[in-house]
């Protein structure tokens, strides 16, 4: 340390600047006179975390599941979100990293709970895990937020650094280029009594290819028809299946009026959940994970 150095300890908030004043008095040997010098210096401080924490995501922040692109369409289309806490360029080991998962609901984030169907991000003790698994067949649109912090000793109950977070948007949808075309196969000429059969089939395709009947488990097709007679309402002719055949008179179509047929094609997105007498969702435990009991398909 220099001979006349001064060590100073600040006793005010570190982000506030301090100005130090120094006075030096000495005798100028050339004139043998006393010389007084006054100087000041301003000191600024900036706090920073020398560990340089960051929370990174393996993969994209927007995850889109298109069931037509899946190699395996069975099951519930499990998808995994994998964040990682880093200090500098080194990942923080899971034993010293705490992760917290939230889901957007009614415009605000709330903690994900073990009771949220189709989402798994807790271990056997109810503690959040680093990875979150969701079933894209059930969770068709959601916004997840992951927060994290490093710790030593006891795991914190909440994040200690609100700046470390990533948001992941997930959705299940088919390509915008998906299209359908209805082809009539019977009933080109109608009799007056409307008792000749009329038949149709639907073809589903996008800008890449046509999708055969092996993809029918992904769709719910609702056939509807409406008579050209004024005041006649549209009616449902059938649900499910790519083909439709019916006798117009049996469906109540008025005689001597033409009618048109259309098909609504929806994406199979999940399953309804069975409830008990009080409305609570019934579930069971398989290999330590909650499995919800499904009663039938739900379509978007």
Buried (B, 14 or more C-beta within 10 A) or exposed (E): EEEEEEEEEEEEEEEEEBEEEEEEEEEEEEEEEEEEEEEEEEEEEEEEEEEEBBBEBEEEEEBBBBBBEBEEBEEBBBBEBEBBBBBEEEEBEEEBBBBBBBBBEEEEBEEBEEEBBBBBBBEEEEEBEBBBBBBBBBBBEBBBBBBBBBEEEEEEEEBEEEEBBBBBBBBBBBEEEBEBEBEEEEBEEBEEEBEBEBBBBBEBEBEEEEBEEEEBEBBBBBBBBBBEEEEBEEBEBBEEBBBBBBBBBEBEBEBEBEBEBBBEBBBBBBBEBEEEEEEEEEBEEEEEEBEBEBEEBBBE
